[in-house]
């Protein structure tokens, strides 16, 4: 019996390992009979399902938290990337003002890296084109009478005669000039005995024009310029100190009808194009940049953590004859001169000549203005403060340039006017700390700056870098000469 059992086991083993016999052709399912192939299909499906189930069980056994890990990775990756981009340096602030300020700082700073580092190259290659807004005029010949007809209020004293004329406020208006005419004005008794308020405009123009070759100093070479603190764009090629900043130049823009009031009599068309910037009234706007107090300024970290502003009652508001603007010094002083915040020192300075009504305004309520006045603060004392406000008045803010040359931080609304300094090239959170036009976020921006001293110091450094090319006197003069030669070569007044 034992032998037989052994024999049976071997036989069964041999049978189990032997290949299955191949089916005869007659036993294969017919392609035309799908029901006969159904068992084979079901077997394949069952095997496939079983295989999938085994894989799922294996994954869950070996990686019990795979799904959570996968979801966590995706969510963490995308959320972390988004939050990191939005929050910039801080990453930890999810709400409040810090998010907005940090995002603005990061986006502005990183987006401007190339232009900041390559600014000297920009100055040499592109600044000229921005100053003249090239190309802005398909026409090259302009009749003077057309300018008078288009802007009779501004150019009512237009003349090229021998004598110099003055207006009621003492300024000298000679809008059409040749070089011999300019020489005559500067040597005339009316200029030498009683210099007009705008005398520095004439001196700066002569300083540049006298450097050109004699071919540019003939009677046939004329310029039209506007030697005043005005920002209109007249639609003609006119040399100006300042002009409005517009994102799309060479378009016609109107003062908003909703802001035309009876006391805003000067609501003339503000035409883009036509305003070619020249370095005028340079002593007032650029002279302070090299003052010894600026050159030897103390570091930012050693200054008082106070926001300072002193300025005249100029610009829109105060009853001044200035078209509507979104930035007003009147709003600033009415909001903060008597505020309870000890870190704000804001007030008007009212010099004697202004109190006598120098022509900056009419209908001045001096008693009302004196409520917002504070003692004057010298340049040296202003530099003791970390934060100095820069607010546009009749045109660009006079203090902007020397603040940027110092170790104090500029706090200012986005510039709306530009001069030879090309304020339109300044980038918020890169060169200055931006403030809302109505100054509503001034307190919050102060607290932000106090929490981020390193960012403030970086903005101060960027501002000083921006200023450097304007301190190179020889290159500055060459650029002024290029602008003058371009003007005299390109435009002809008849």
C-alpha positions in Angstrom: 0.0 0.0 0.0 2.8 2.4 0.7 4.3 1.8 -2.6 1.0 2.5 -4.3 0.5 5.8 -2.3 3.9 6.9 -3.4 3.2 6.0 -6.9 -0.1 7.9 -6.9 1.6 11.0 -5.5 4.2 10.9 -8.2 1.6 10.3 -10.8 -0.5 13.2 -9.6 2.5 15.5 -9.6 3.5 14.5 -13.1 0.0 15.1 -14.3 -0.2 18.5 -12.6 3.0 19.6 -14.3 2.2 18.3 -17.7 1.1 20.9 -20.3 -2.6 21.2 -21.1 -3.5 19.7 -24.4 -4.1 22.3 -27.1 -7.8 22.6 -28.1 -8.8 21.3 -31.5 -9.8 23.9 -34.0 -13.3 22.6 -33.7 -13.3 23.4 -30.0 -12.2 27.1 -30.4 -15.0 29.7 -30.1 -16.4 31.1 -33.3 -15.8 34.8 -33.8 -19.4 35.0 -34.8 -20.7 33.7 -31.5 -20.0 36.3 -28.7 -21.8 34.3 -26.1 -19.3 31.5 -26.5 -16.4 34.0 -25.6 -18.2 35.5 -22.6 -16.5 33.2 -20.0 -13.1 34.1 -21.2 -13.9 37.9 -21.0 -15.3 37.4 -17.5 -12.2 35.6 -16.4 -10.0 38.4 -17.7 -12.1 41.0 -15.9 -12.0 39.1 -12.7 -8.3 38.8 -12.8 -7.9 42.5 -13.6 -10.1 43.5 -10.7 -8.2 41.2 -8.4 -4.9 42.7 -9.5 -6.1 46.3 -8.8 -7.5 45.4 -5.4 -4.1 43.8 -4.5 -2.3 47.0 -5.5 -4.6 49.2 -3.5 -4.3 47.0 -0.4 -0.5 46.9 -0.8 -0.3 50.7 -1.0 -2.5 51.3 2.0 -0.5 48.7 3.9 3.0 50.1 3.0 2.0 53.8 2.9 -1.0 54.1 5.3 -0.9 58.0 5.0 -0.2 58.2 1.3 -3.4 60.1 0.5 -3.0 62.5 3.4 0.6 63.0 2.4 -0.3 63.6 -1.3 -3.0 66.0 -0.4 -0.9 67.8 2.2 2.0 68.1 -0.3 -0.3 69.6 -3.0 -2.0 72.0 -0.6 1.2 72.9 1.2 3.0 73.5 -2.0 0.5 75.6 -3.7 -0.6 77.5 -0.6 2.9 78.0 0.6 4.0 79.2 -2.8 1.1 81.6 -3.0 1.4 82.9 0.6 5.2 83.2 0.2 4.8 85.3 -2.9 2.0 87.5 -1.4 3.7 88.1 1.9 7.2 88.6 0.6 9.8 89.0 3.3 7.5 88.6 6.2 5.5 85.4 5.4 4.0 85.5 8.9 1.6 88.3 8.4 -1.7 87.0 7.0 -4.0 90.0 7.8 -3.8 93.7 8.3 -1.8 96.4 6.7 1.5 94.5 6.8 0.4 92.2 4.0 -0.4 95.1 1.6 2.7 97.0 2.5 5.0 94.1 2.3 3.6 92.9 -1.0 3.9 96.4 -2.4 7.5 96.6 -1.2 8.5 93.2 -2.5 6.8 93.6 -5.9 8.1 97.1 -6.4 11.6 96.3 -5.2 12.2 93.1 -7.1 10.4 94.4 -10.2 12.8 97.4 -10.2 16.0 95.7 -9.6 17.2 95.9 -13.2 16.4 99.5 -13.6 17.9 100.5 -10.2 21.2 98.7 -10.8 21.4 99.9 -14.4 20.3 103.4 -13.7 23.5 105.1 -14.8 23.1 103.4 -18.2 19.5 104.5 -18.3 20.5 108.1 -17.6 22.9 108.2 -20.5 20.7 106.4 -23.1 17.1 107.1 -22.4 16.7 110.2 -20.2 17.0 112.6 -23.1 14.1 110.8 -24.9 11.9 111.1 -21.8 12.7 114.8 -21.3 11.7 115.7 -24.8 9.0 113.0 -25.0 10.3 112.0 -28.4 8.6 111.7 -30.8 5.7 114.0 -30.0 5.3 116.3 -32.9 4.9 115.4 -36.6 4.7 119.1 -37.3 7.9 121.1 -37.2 6.8 124.7 -38.0 4.4 126.6 -35.6 2.9 130.0 -36.0 3.2 132.1 -32.8 -0.3 133.5 -33.4 -1.8 130.0 -33.1 -0.3 129.6 -29.7 -1.9 132.9 -28.6 -5.3 131.9 -30.0 -5.2 128.5 -28.3 -4.0 129.8 -24.9 -4.9 133.5 -24.6 -4.9 133.5 -20.8 -1.4 132.1 -20.4 0.3 133.8 -23.4 -1.4 137.2 -23.3 2.0 138.9 -23.0 3.6 137.0 -25.9 6.1 139.3 -27.7 9.6 139.3 -29.1 10.1 143.1 -28.8 13.0 144.8 -27.2 11.6 145.7 -23.8 10.9 143.4 -20.9 7.4 143.4 -19.5 6.2 142.5 -16.1 2.8 141.4 -14.8 1.0 142.6 -11.7 2.9 140.3 -9.4 6.3 141.4 -10.5 7.2 138.3 -12.7 8.8 138.9 -16.0 7.0 137.4 -19.0 8.9 137.1 -22.3 7.7 133.8 -23.6 9.2 134.0 -27.1 13.0 134.4 -27.0 16.1 134.6 -29.1 19.5 134.5 -27.6 20.2 138.3 -28.3 16.8 139.0 -26.7 17.7 137.0 -23.6 21.0 138.9 -23.4 19.2 142.2 -23.6 16.8 141.2 -20.8 19.6 140.1 -18.4 21.5 143.4 -19.0 18.5 145.7 -18.8 17.9 148.0 -15.7 14.5 146.4 -15.1 16.3 143.1 -14.4 19.5 144.3 -12.7 17.9 146.9 -10.4 14.9 145.0 -9.4 15.2 141.3 -10.1 11.9 139.6 -10.8 10.8 136.6 -8.7 11.4 134.3 -11.7 14.9 135.6 -12.4 16.5 132.2 -11.9 14.5 130.8 -14.8 16.3 133.4 -17.1 19.7 132.7 -15.6 19.4 128.9 -16.1 18.2 129.4 -19.7 21.1 131.7 -20.4 23.6 129.3 -18.7 22.7 126.6 -21.2 22.1 128.6 -24.3 25.4 130.5 -23.9 27.3 127.2 -24.0 26.1 126.4 -27.6 27.9 127.3 -30.8 27.1 130.7 -32.3 24.9 129.1 -35.0 22.3 128.5 -32.3 22.5 132.1 -31.0 21.2 134.0 -34.0 17.9 136.0 -34.3 16.4 133.3 -36.5 16.6 130.7 -33.7 13.6 131.1 -31.4 12.3 129.3 -28.4 8.9 129.4 -26.6 9.1 128.7 -22.9 7.0 129.1 -19.8 9.1 130.5 -16.8 6.6 129.8 -14.1 5.4 127.1 -11.7 2.8 125.7 -14.0 2.2 122.1 -15.2 -0.2 122.4 -18.1 0.7 120.7 -21.4 -0.1 123.2 -24.1 0.1 121.0 -27.1 3.0 123.0 -28.6 6.7 122.5 -28.2 7.3 124.7 -25.2 10.3 124.5 -22.8 9.0 124.1 -19.2 10.2 123.4 -15.7 7.4 121.0 -14.8 4.6 119.1 -16.5 1.9 116.6 -15.4 2.7 112.9 -15.4 0.4 111.0 -17.7 0.5 107.3 -18.5 -0.5 107.9 -22.1 1.1 111.1 -23.4 -0.1 113.0 -26.4 -3.8 112.6 -25.6 -6.2 115.5 -24.8 -7.3 115.5 -21.2 -9.9 117.7 -19.5 -10.2 118.8 -15.9 -13.0 116.7 -14.5 -16.3 118.7 -14.8 -17.4 117.5 -11.4 -14.5 119.4 -9.8 -15.0 122.7 -11.7 -15.9 125.2 -9.0 -16.4 128.9 -9.2 -13.2 129.6 -7.4 -11.3 127.2 -9.7 -11.2 129.7 -12.5 -8.2 128.2 -14.3 -9.8 125.1 -15.7 -8.1 125.3 -19.1 -7.5 122.2 -21.2 -4.5 120.3 -20.0 -3.0 119.0 -23.2 -0.4 116.2 -23.3 2.6 116.5 -25.4 4.4 119.7 -26.1 6.1 120.2 -22.7 9.8 119.7 -23.1 11.6 119.6 -19.7 14.6 121.9 -19.1 16.5 122.4 -15.8 15.0 125.7 -14.7 14.9 127.4 -11.3 17.7 125.0 -10.5 19.0 126.7 -7.3 15.7 126.2 -5.6 15.2 122.6 -6.7 18.7 121.2 -7.0 20.9 123.5 -5.0 20.1 121.9 -1.6 21.2 118.4 -2.7 24.9 119.2 -2.2 24.4 121.2 1.1 27.0 120.3 3.7 24.1 119.2 6.0 23.1 116.7 3.4 26.6 115.5 2.6 27.4 114.9 6.3 23.9 113.6 7.3 23.7 111.2 10.2 22.6 107.6 9.6 19.0 106.7 9.4 19.1 104.6 12.5 20.2 107.6 14.7 17.3 109.9 13.7 14.1 110.6 15.5 11.2 108.3 14.7 8.9 111.2 13.8 7.1 112.2 10.6 7.9 115.8 9.7 6.4 118.3 7.2 6.6 122.0 6.8 5.5 123.9 3.8 3.6 126.8 2.3 -0.1 127.0 1.6 0.4 126.3 -2.1 -1.2 124.0 -4.6 -4.9 122.9 -4.8 -6.9 124.1 -1.9 -6.6 127.1 0.5 -8.7 129.1 -2.1 -5.8 129.0 -4.6 -6.3 129.5 -8.3 -5.2 125.9 -9.0 -7.2 123.2 -10.9 -8.5 120.3 -9.0 -5.9 117.7 -7.9 -6.3 114.6 -5.7 -3.3 115.7 -3.5 -3.9 118.8 -1.4 -1.7 120.3 1.4 -4.9 121.7 2.8 -6.2 118.1 3.5 -2.9 117.3 5.1 -2.8 120.1 7.6 -6.5 120.0 8.5 -6.2 116.3 9.3 -2.9 116.1 11.2 -1.7 119.5 12.4 -3.7 119.1 15.7 -3.8 115.3 15.7 -3.1 113.5 19.1 -0.2 111.5 17.6 3.1 112.6 19.1 5.0 111.0 16.2 3.5 113.5 13.7 4.9 117.0 13.4 2.9 118.6 10.6 2.2 122.3 10.0 2.2 125.3 7.6 5.0 127.9 7.5 3.7 131.3 6.5 6.5 133.6 5.4 5.9 137.3 5.4 5.9 137.7 1.6 3.2 135.0 1.4 1.0 136.8 4.1 1.1 139.9 1.8 -0.4 137.8 -1.0 2.5 137.2 -3.4 0.1 136.1 -6.1 0.1 132.4 -5.2 -3.5 132.7 -4.3 -6.5 134.9 -4.0 -9.2 134.9 -1.4 -6.8 133.7 1.3 -8.3 133.4 4.7 -5.1 134.1 6.6 -6.7 133.8 10.0 -7.8 130.3 9.0 -4.4 129.4 7.8 -2.7 130.5 11.0 -4.6 127.8 12.8 -2.5 125.3 11.0 0.9 127.1 11.2 3.9 126.0 13.2 7.4 127.4 13.6 9.8 127.0 10.8 12.3 124.1 10.9 15.7 124.6 9.5 17.3 122.1 7.0 19.7 120.9 9.7 16.9 120.3 12.1 14.7 118.6 9.6 17.5 116.1 8.9 17.2 114.9 12.5 14.0 113.1 11.6 13.7 109.7 10.0 10.6 110.4 8.0 10.0 113.6 6.0 6.8 114.1 4.0 7.1 115.4 0.5 3.8 117.0 -0.8 3.3 118.7 -4.2 2.2 122.3 -4.2 1.9 124.5 -7.2 4.0 121.9 -9.1 6.6 119.4 -7.9 7.6 119.2 -4.3 10.7 121.3 -3.7 12.0 119.2 -0.8 11.8 115.8 -2.7 15.2 116.0 -4.2 17.2 116.9 -1.1 15.3 114.4 1.1 16.3 111.7 -1.4 19.9 112.9 -1.2 19.9 112.6 2.6 19.6 109.7 5.0 16.0 110.3 5.8 13.1 108.4 4.2 10.7 110.1 1.8 7.1 109.6 2.6 4.9 110.9 -0.2 1.8 110.3 -2.4 2.6 109.0 -5.9 4.0 112.0 -7.9 1.6 113.7 -10.3 4.1 116.2 -11.7 7.6 115.8 -13.0 10.5 118.0 -13.7 14.1 117.6 -14.9 14.4 115.1 -12.0 11.9 112.8 -13.8 9.7 112.0 -10.8 7.7 109.7 -13.0 10.7 107.2 -12.8 10.4 106.9 -9.0 9.1 103.6 -7.8 7.0 103.1 -4.6 8.6 101.0 -2.0 11.9 101.3 -3.9 12.7 105.0 -3.7 10.1 106.2 -1.3 7.3 105.0 1.0 4.0 105.7 -0.7 1.1 107.5 1.1 -2.5 107.7 -0.1 -3.4 110.9 -1.9 -5.7 111.9 1.0 -3.1 110.9 3.6 -5.6 108.5 5.3 -3.0 105.8 5.8 -0.2 108.1 7.2 -0.4 106.6 10.7 -0.5 103.0 9.5 2.5 103.7 7.2 4.4 105.1 10.1 3.9 102.0 12.2 4.9 99.8 9.2 8.1 101.7 8.8 8.9 101.4 12.5 8.5 97.6 12.2 10.7 97.4 9.1 13.8 99.5 9.6 15.9 97.4 7.2 13.5 98.0 4.4 13.4 101.7 5.1 17.2 101.9 5.0 17.2 100.1 1.7 14.7 102.6 0.3 17.0 105.4 1.5 20.0 103.8 -0.2 18.0 103.4 -3.4 17.0 107.0 -3.3 20.6 108.2 -2.9 21.5 106.0 -5.9 18.8 107.6 -8.0 20.2 111.1 -7.1 23.8 110.4 -8.0 23.6 111.1 -11.7 22.0 114.5 -11.1 25.1 115.5 -9.1 27.5 115.1 -12.0 27.5 118.7 -13.2 29.4 118.2 -16.4 27.1 115.4 -17.6 24.1 117.4 -16.5 25.2 120.4 -18.6 25.9 118.2 -21.6 22.4 116.8 -21.4 20.8 120.3 -21.1 22.7 121.3 -24.2 21.4 118.3 -26.0 17.9 119.2 -25.2 18.4 122.8 -26.3 20.0 121.8 -29.6 17.3 119.3 -30.3 14.7 122.0 -29.7 16.4 124.6 -31.9 17.1 122.2 -34.6 13.7 120.6 -34.7 11.1 123.3 -34.2 10.7 126.6 -35.9 8.4 129.4 -34.7 7.1 131.9 -37.3 
